[in-house]
Amino acid sequence: MISVSAPLDGGREIIALQCTASVSEAQRIIGRWQAASLMPVVTRAMHIDYLFMSGYTLLLWLACRRAGRALRRGRRGNWVELPARFMPGLALAAGLSDLVENLLHEYVFAHGVAALPIVAASTFASVKWSLVALTIAYLVVALLAAASARFVPGRKGDF
């Protein structure tokens, strides 16, 4: 069975648009969507993305704040203090980058493909993904550090 959203290719085309800085590639992607009359679907997906970005930004921000408090409580030291202070801000910056990226793409949809908004959107997408990856890495390290601080060799019930 052929899906009406086949040119979206399960969302890979949207991610490809996020990652391309090439005007010709952006025109190819958007042209496929227009030929298949999928621009309303893409626009709706982008509007849903605003809800998703709000949710993941809030979740990452809260998790970073909680992890920072837990680490500062358990250990004192510069290696903990500095990341614990700025990681919640980086989580917010990731969400803000996602917002700007989406607004740039909506501008492209409304006014046509141009080099500046495509390159800027690609840059903001790269910043977003980098900050999300950095934030998640911090949360993993914070979780491991908190777990190791609670582990006492020889104590029953640790493992």
N, C-alpha and C positions, 0 to 999 in steps of 0.2 A: 504494500500500500504506500502511495506517495503522499507525504505530508505537505500541507499547504505552506509550512514554514521550512521546507527543505533548503532554500537559500540561506536561512539562518544557521543551518548545519549544527543544530543542537546547541547554539550559543557560541560556537567557535568563531563564527563570522563577527559577532559583536566584540569578542576578545581580540580578533585580528584587527578590527578597526581601532580599538583602544591602543594597540601596540604599534600601528603603522605610522611612520612619519612621512610616508610617500603619498603625494597628492594623487598619482595615478592609481595606486593600490586602493586608496580611500574612494576614489571615483568608481573603481571596479566593484568594490563591495557595495557601496550605496546604489550603484546602477543595477546590480542584481536584485537588491531589495525593491527598488522602484519598479523594475520589470515584472516582478512577481507580486506587485501591489502589497508589499509587506511594511511599508513605512508606518502605517498605524500600529502594527504589531510591535515594531521596533520602538516607536515612541512610547507605547504603553509599557514595554519592558524597561525603558529608561526611567519612566515615572515610578515604576515599582522599585527600581534600583535606589531611588531617593529614600524609600522606607528602609531598604536593606542597609544602605550606607549609614543611616542614622542608628540602626540597631547595632551593627558591628562596631561603629565608632564608640558608642556608649559602652558596649560590652568590653572592648579593649581598654578604654579609659578607666573604667571601674576596676578591671582585673589588674591593670598596672598600678593603680593607687593602692589596692589591697595588697598586692605583692610587695610594693615598696614599704608599706607600713609593717608588714610581717618581717621583712628582711631587716629593717632598721631596728625593730624590737629585738630580734634575735642576735644580731651582730652589729657591732659598731666598727666603722672603718670607712675610709674614703672610697673603696671599691664598691661599696654598697650605697653610700649616700648619693653620689653623683647620678648614677642611672636611676635610682629611685625617685629623684627629683624631676628629671626631664622626660622619662618614658611616658607618663600620662600625656604630656604635651605632644609627643611624637604620635601618639595614638590619635589625638585630635587633628594633628596636621595631616595624617593619612586620610581621615574623613573629609577634611577640607580640600585636599588634592582631588579626591574622588568627585566632590561637588563641582569644582571648577572644571574638571575633565568632562563631566556630563553636560554642564552648561555650554562648553565649547562645542561639544558634539551636537547639541540642540541648535546652536547657532549655525553650524555647518548644514544641518538638515533644512533649516529655514532659508538660508542665504546662498547655499551652494558651497562646493569644496574650494577652499583656498589654502595656500601653503601655511600661512601663519597660524590659523586656528588648528589645523591638523597637526603641525609640529608641536604647538603648545599643548594640545590635548594629549599627544603621545608622551611628552615630557612629564605632564602631571600624572599620567597613568604610571609611568616608570617610578616616579617619586612615591606614588601611592603604594604600589606593590613592594617597593623597597622598605618603606616605613612599616607596612603590615608585617613583612617578613622579620624585620628587626624587632618589632614589638612582640611577635610570637616567640622569637628566639629568647628575648629577655624573660618572657613568662616561663618558658621551659627551664632556663637557668635559675630563675627565682624559685621555681617549684623544687628543683633538685637541691638548691642550697638550703631551702627551708626543711626539706626532708633529711638532708645530711646533718643539719643542726639538731634535729630531734633524735637522731639515731645515736644510741649509746651502746658500744660493743658490750656484749655479755648480758644486757638487760633482756629479760624474758618478754616476749610479745612483740619485739621489733620485727622479727621475720619468722 
